Amino acid sequence: MTYDEENIFAKILRSEIPCDKIFENDLVLSFRDINPKAKLHILIIPKKPYIDIADFLENADINFQTSFWSSVNKIISLLDLKSKGFKIITHKGKDGGQEVFHFHLHLLSDS
């Protein structure tokens, strides 16, 4: 599978579609899910075109991966979730429930 430059997250990254932004830096964009599955449902996406977590883990250089996870940690802190609790979900492939083929994390909490 090749990366689809016309997926919704690619369009959000290009500012063609608006989002309710929570956090952004040079590597990551996070925003509220438009169809939340919890009281708090945030999507976290890298600004590089990785199809899924396997693509990310195999092809993103270690510095990018480290910085990505550091950004995730910043978002968790920003939302004050460390003491309250949360879960992170990602999907890989259609059989894994993936709907948008741009690697992303779902950060959910009922806090």
N, C-alpha and C positions, 0 to 999 in steps of 0.2 A: 504494500500500500504506500502511496506517496502522499505527502502532506497536501491537503486541500486549502489553498490560499483564500477560498471563498467561504470557509466555515465561519460560524457566527463569532467565535472568539477572535479570529484573525480580523474580522470586520470591526470588532470592538477595539482591538489594539490599534487599528488604523483610524479610530474615531469616526468610522462610518455609521456606527450604531452607538447610542449613548448607554452609559451604565451608571449605577449608583456606587461610585467609587468609595472604597474604604481605605486603601493604601496603594501607593505606587512608588516604585523606584526604577532604576535603570534596567532591572532584571525581571521584575514581577509587577503584575497588576492584580488587585483583589477588589471584588465588588459583590454587592448583594445579589443573590439568586432571585430571578423574577418569579420563580415557582418554588418558594421555600418549603422544605420538608421538616423544619424545626423553627423554634422561636427566632434563632439566629442561624442563618444559612448563607455562608460566604463562599464564593468561588475564588480560587487562587490559581493564576495561570502564569507560566513563564512567558517572557516576551520573545522567545525563540520558538521556531516551528517544530515542536516535538509532537508526534501523533498520540503517544500514550506513555505510560510510566516505563514500559520496557524500552521504548525508543529513547526516552530521557536518560535512563540508567545506562544504556549501552553507548549513547552517542554524545551526551553532554560532557564536556570536560569536567574534571574533578573540582576545579575552582568555581565553575558555574553551579555545579550541584551543591557545593558547600554554601555558596552565597544564596542560592535558592532556599535551602532549608533554614538558613539564618534569617531570611526575610519572612518565612513562615512563622518562625519563633517571634519575630517582631510584631507580626499581625496578632498572634495569640496574646502577646503582652498588651498591645494597644487596645484590644477588646476586653482585657482583664479576665481572661479565661483560665489562666494557670491555676488559680485556686478554686474556680467554680466547676470546671470540667468541660470537656468537649470530645468530639470524635472527628477523625479525618478519614474520608473515604475517597478512593479513586477507582476508576473502572478501566479495564483493558479489553478492548474489542467488543463487538456486538454481543457475543455470548457472555461477556462480563458486565453487560449493561451500559456500555459506553454509547452515548448518543452524539456527542460532539468530539470529533477526532483531532483534538488539540489537547495535549496533556493538561489536566487540571485536577485540583484537589477540592473537595467539598469539606468545609469546616463548619460543623454543626454543634449547636448547644441549645439547651432549653433554659439556660440562665438568662 
